[in-house]
């Protein structure tokens, strides 16, 4: 039955504007699928995609930012998700447009803020609707650093990457032969590699196998190889629904950045047939990490694409990724 999962990811690989892909799937902590396709770039001498290939995580990095937020909350650096962000921002970032916006609003995409060519504007009142805007990660990065006196990258390095020996996951400003080139990235200079590696930018990469280990850490409640590495309360906090109560009941449900399935909302990015305890993170490169605790499944798919080609329905595709996994393992 795993052939159907492999076929689904291969079809996505052939549909996207990319040159390489990877698929890793665990059930009950046992590796069920490890599959690689293609090459790391479109160059003639391109290296084949393999186990140590590092993919650009794009918004999947928010699952790591989520850990830093949970760390700050659990450590008392941030007192509550419902505190206004003005309490934690540096004095030079105290804008009146932020008034009424809480930490909860930032991490559940319900803040209503946007960056309009350098000017912060409000699109809707915080907590009343949902919109995916990058300004929330920028603000959270400032809040984390101002409150903990540590960067997001420093927190992850000491609390996660070193204890788990995840040597193929990090923010980078130099690149070697193991990194993919994101196909089409040159069309958007905003995606150019940043020299900043404090965890606030999009220059985060991970191998598919490392990313799967990140998912396994969650499903095993902070344990790795039988050893307790991380307080499970931090992971639970990040993957429990934290969204405010919207009047529109079809809006997505989020933990701390993670998409969490608590019901069959129309705007969810998690498949209709996937159990309600699942949580998932998806990036613009179509890299995806899906965790299904009730089925003890962790699945990663990775590509080196930039955005969506004409006619590609990313939401339908990522939902089908979860649906075919459940179909094959239930």
C-alpha positions as CSV (number, residue, x, y, z in Angstrom):
1,X,0.0,0.0,0.0
2,X,2.9,2.4,0.5
3,X,3.2,2.4,-3.3
4,X,0.2,4.8,-3.3
5,X,1.9,7.2,-1.1
6,X,5.1,7.1,-3.2
7,X,3.0,7.6,-6.3
8,X,1.2,10.6,-4.8
9,X,4.5,12.4,-3.9
10,X,6.0,11.5,-7.3
11,X,3.0,13.0,-9.0
12,X,3.5,16.2,-7.1
13,X,7.2,16.2,-8.0
14,X,6.3,15.9,-11.6
15,X,3.7,18.7,-11.3
16,X,5.9,21.3,-9.5
17,X,8.6,23.4,-11.1
18,X,11.4,21.5,-9.3
19,X,14.3,19.2,-9.9
20,X,14.3,17.0,-6.8
21,X,12.1,15.5,-4.1
22,X,12.2,13.3,-0.9
23,X,9.8,11.3,1.1
24,X,10.2,9.9,4.6
25,X,7.5,8.2,6.6
26,X,7.6,6.6,10.0
27,X,4.9,4.6,11.8
28,X,5.4,3.4,15.3
29,X,8.9,4.8,15.2
30,X,9.7,2.4,12.4
31,X,10.9,3.7,9.0
32,X,8.4,2.6,6.4
33,X,9.4,4.8,3.4
34,X,12.6,6.6,2.4
35,X,12.6,7.7,-1.2
36,X,14.5,10.3,-3.2
37,X,14.0,11.7,-6.7
38,X,16.0,13.8,-9.1
39,X,18.7,16.3,-8.5
40,X,19.5,19.3,-6.2
41,X,19.5,21.8,-9.1
42,X,19.0,22.1,-12.8
43,X,22.7,22.3,-13.6
44,X,24.3,19.7,-15.8
45,X,26.6,18.4,-13.0
46,X,23.9,18.6,-10.3
47,X,24.2,16.3,-7.3
48,X,21.5,13.7,-6.9
49,X,19.0,14.2,-4.1
50,X,20.1,11.9,-1.3
51,X,19.8,11.4,2.5
52,X,21.9,14.4,3.5
53,X,20.4,16.8,0.9
54,X,19.2,20.0,2.7
55,X,15.9,21.5,1.5
56,X,14.7,25.1,2.0
57,X,12.0,24.9,4.7
58,X,10.3,28.2,3.9
59,X,7.3,28.5,6.3
60,X,8.0,25.1,7.8
61,X,10.6,26.9,9.8
62,X,7.7,28.3,11.8
63,X,7.5,24.9,13.6
64,X,10.9,25.7,15.1
65,X,9.9,29.3,15.8
66,X,6.9,27.8,17.6
67,X,9.2,25.9,19.9
68,X,11.0,29.2,20.8
69,X,7.7,30.8,21.7
70,X,6.7,27.8,23.8
71,X,10.1,28.0,25.5
72,X,9.6,31.7,26.3
73,X,6.2,31.0,27.7
74,X,7.2,28.0,29.8
75,X,10.2,29.9,31.1
76,X,8.1,32.9,32.2
77,X,9.8,35.3,29.7
78,X,6.4,35.8,28.2
79,X,3.7,35.6,30.8
80,X,0.7,34.7,28.6
81,X,-0.3,34.2,25.0
82,X,-3.0,36.8,25.8
83,X,-0.5,39.6,26.7
84,X,-0.4,42.5,24.2
85,X,2.7,42.5,22.1
86,X,3.5,46.1,23.1
87,X,4.6,44.7,26.5
88,X,7.5,42.8,24.8
89,X,8.6,44.8,21.9
90,X,11.7,47.1,22.0
91,X,10.9,50.8,22.6
92,X,11.8,51.7,19.0
93,X,9.0,49.3,17.8
94,X,6.2,50.6,19.9
95,X,3.7,51.4,17.1
96,X,0.1,52.4,17.9
97,X,-1.1,50.1,15.1
98,X,-0.1,47.2,17.3
99,X,-2.5,48.1,20.1
100,X,-4.9,45.3,20.9
101,X,-2.8,42.7,19.2
102,X,-1.6,39.8,21.5
103,X,0.9,37.0,21.2
104,X,-1.9,34.6,20.6
105,X,-3.0,36.7,17.6
106,X,0.5,36.6,16.1
107,X,1.0,32.9,16.4
108,X,-2.5,32.0,15.1
109,X,-2.4,34.3,12.0
110,X,-5.3,36.3,13.5
111,X,-3.4,39.5,14.1
112,X,-4.7,41.5,11.1
113,X,-1.4,43.3,10.5
114,X,0.5,43.6,7.2
115,X,3.6,45.3,5.9
116,X,2.7,47.6,3.0
117,X,6.1,48.5,1.5
118,X,7.7,49.3,4.9
119,X,4.6,50.7,6.6
120,X,2.7,48.5,9.0
121,X,-1.1,48.6,8.3
122,X,-4.1,46.9,9.8
123,X,-6.3,44.8,7.6
124,X,-8.8,43.8,10.3
125,X,-9.2,43.9,14.0
126,X,-7.1,41.3,15.8
127,X,-8.9,38.1,16.7
128,X,-11.7,38.6,14.2
129,X,-10.4,36.9,11.1
130,X,-7.4,35.0,9.7
131,X,-4.7,35.9,7.1
132,X,-1.3,34.5,6.4
133,X,1.2,37.4,6.6
134,X,4.9,37.3,7.2
135,X,5.0,40.2,9.6
136,X,3.9,38.0,12.5
137,X,7.2,36.0,12.4
138,X,9.2,39.2,12.3
139,X,7.4,40.6,15.4
140,X,7.7,37.3,17.2
141,X,11.5,37.2,16.5
142,X,11.8,40.7,18.1
143,X,9.7,39.6,21.1
144,X,11.7,36.4,21.7
145,X,15.0,38.2,21.5
146,X,13.9,41.1,23.6
147,X,12.3,39.0,26.3
148,X,14.7,36.0,26.6
149,X,17.9,37.9,25.5
150,X,18.5,35.0,23.2
151,X,17.8,34.6,19.5
152,X,15.5,31.9,18.1
153,X,18.4,30.2,16.5
154,X,20.3,30.2,19.8
155,X,17.3,28.7,21.7
156,X,16.9,25.9,19.1
157,X,20.6,25.2,18.9
158,X,21.0,24.6,22.7
159,X,17.6,23.1,23.4
160,X,17.0,20.9,20.3
161,X,19.7,20.6,17.7
162,X,22.6,19.8,19.9
163,X,20.7,17.4,22.3
164,X,19.2,15.5,19.3
165,X,22.4,15.7,17.2
166,X,20.5,17.3,14.3
167,X,23.4,18.4,12.2
168,X,21.5,18.9,9.0
169,X,19.0,21.5,10.3
170,X,19.8,25.2,10.8
171,X,19.7,28.7,9.5
172,X,22.5,29.3,7.0
173,X,24.4,32.0,5.2
174,X,26.9,29.8,3.6
175,X,26.2,26.8,1.4
176,X,27.9,23.6,0.3
177,X,27.2,20.8,-2.1
178,X,24.4,19.3,0.1
179,X,22.0,22.3,-0.4
180,X,19.3,22.4,-3.0
181,X,18.8,25.3,-5.2
182,X,15.2,26.5,-5.1
183,X,14.0,26.5,-8.7
184,X,12.5,29.9,-9.6
185,X,13.8,31.7,-6.5
186,X,15.5,34.3,-8.7
187,X,12.1,35.7,-9.6
188,X,11.6,37.0,-6.1
189,X,14.6,38.8,-4.5
190,X,12.8,38.7,-1.1
191,X,13.8,35.0,-1.0
192,X,17.5,35.6,-1.6
193,X,19.8,34.1,1.0
194,X,20.2,36.2,4.1
195,X,23.4,36.8,6.0
196,X,21.3,36.9,9.2
197,X,21.2,33.5,10.9
198,X,19.4,34.5,14.1
199,X,16.3,32.6,13.2
200,X,14.2,35.6,12.1
201,X,14.7,35.0,8.3
202,X,13.7,32.4,5.8
203,X,17.2,31.0,5.2
204,X,16.5,27.7,7.1
205,X,17.3,24.3,5.6
206,X,17.0,20.7,6.8
207,X,17.4,17.3,5.3
208,X,14.2,15.3,5.0
209,X,15.5,12.7,7.6
210,X,16.3,15.5,10.1
211,X,12.9,17.0,9.6
212,X,11.3,13.6,10.2
213,X,13.2,13.4,13.5
214,X,11.7,16.7,14.5
215,X,8.3,15.2,13.9
216,X,9.2,12.1,15.8
217,X,10.3,14.2,18.8
218,X,6.8,15.6,18.9
219,X,5.0,12.3,18.6
220,X,7.3,10.8,21.2
221,X,6.5,13.6,23.6
222,X,10.1,15.0,23.8
223,X,11.9,11.6,24.0
224,X,14.6,10.6,21.6
225,X,16.1,7.1,21.5
226,X,14.3,6.4,24.8
227,X,15.8,9.4,26.5
228,X,13.7,12.4,27.7
229,X,15.3,15.3,25.8
230,X,12.6,18.1,25.9
231,X,9.8,18.9,28.3
232,X,6.7,17.5,26.6
233,X,4.7,20.5,27.8
234,X,6.5,22.8,25.3
235,X,5.6,20.5,22.4
236,X,2.1,20.1,23.5
237,X,1.6,23.9,23.9
238,X,2.8,24.4,20.3
239,X,0.6,21.7,18.8
240,X,-2.6,22.4,20.8
241,X,-5.3,24.6,19.2
242,X,-4.7,28.2,20.4
243,X,-6.8,30.1,17.8
244,X,-9.4,32.6,19.1
245,X,-13.0,31.8,18.6
246,X,-13.9,33.2,15.2
247,X,-17.4,34.0,14.1
248,X,-16.5,32.3,10.8
249,X,-16.3,28.7,11.9
250,X,-14.5,27.6,8.6
251,X,-11.3,29.5,9.3
252,X,-8.1,27.4,9.9
253,X,-7.2,26.1,13.4
254,X,-3.7,26.8,14.6
255,X,-1.6,25.9,17.6
256,X,1.5,28.1,17.8
257,X,2.0,28.4,14.0
258,X,1.3,24.7,13.5
259,X,-2.0,23.9,11.6
260,X,-3.9,21.7,14.0
261,X,-7.0,19.6,13.0
262,X,-9.7,19.8,15.7
263,X,-12.7,19.7,13.3
264,X,-13.6,19.6,9.6
265,X,-13.1,23.3,8.9
266,X,-13.2,24.1,5.2
267,X,-10.0,26.2,5.2
268,X,-7.9,23.5,6.9
269,X,-4.7,22.4,5.0
270,X,-5.0,18.9,6.6
271,X,-6.9,16.2,4.7
272,X,-10.5,15.5,5.3
273,X,-9.8,11.8,6.2
274,X,-6.9,12.6,8.5
275,X,-7.9,12.1,12.2
276,X,-8.7,15.2,14.3
277,X,-5.6,15.0,16.4
278,X,-3.2,15.7,13.5
279,X,-1.0,18.7,13.1
280,X,1.0,19.9,10.1
281,X,3.3,22.5,8.8
282,X,3.7,23.5,5.1
283,X,6.1,25.7,3.3
284,X,6.1,27.7,0.0
285,X,8.6,25.2,-1.3
286,X,5.8,22.6,-0.8
287,X,7.9,21.0,2.0
288,X,5.5,19.4,4.4
289,X,5.7,17.7,7.8
290,X,2.5,15.9,8.9
291,X,2.2,14.3,12.4
292,X,-0.8,12.0,13.2
293,X,-0.5,10.9,16.9
294,X,-3.5,8.6,16.9
295,X,-1.9,6.6,14.0
296,X,1.7,7.2,15.3
297,X,2.7,8.5,11.9
298,X,5.2,11.1,11.0
299,X,5.5,11.9,7.3
300,X,7.8,14.4,5.4
301,X,7.7,15.3,1.8
302,X,10.3,17.8,0.4
303,X,10.8,19.6,-3.0
304,X,13.0,22.4,-4.3
305,X,10.2,24.4,-5.8
306,X,9.3,28.0,-5.5
307,X,5.6,28.6,-5.3
308,X,2.8,27.0,-7.4
309,X,2.8,26.5,-11.2
310,X,-0.3,27.5,-13.1
311,X,-3.2,25.1,-12.5
312,X,-1.6,23.6,-9.3
313,X,-4.0,23.6,-6.3
314,X,-1.6,23.4,-3.4
315,X,-4.3,23.1,-0.8
316,X,-6.0,20.1,-2.5
317,X,-2.6,18.5,-3.1
318,X,-1.4,18.8,0.5
319,X,-4.8,17.5,1.8
320,X,-4.5,14.5,-0.6
321,X,-1.0,13.8,0.8
322,X,-2.6,13.3,4.2
323,X,-5.6,11.4,2.9
324,X,-3.6,8.9,1.0
325,X,-1.3,8.2,4.0
326,X,-4.3,7.5,6.2
327,X,-5.9,5.3,3.6
328,X,-2.8,3.2,3.3
329,X,-2.2,2.7,7.1
330,X,-5.6,2.5,8.6
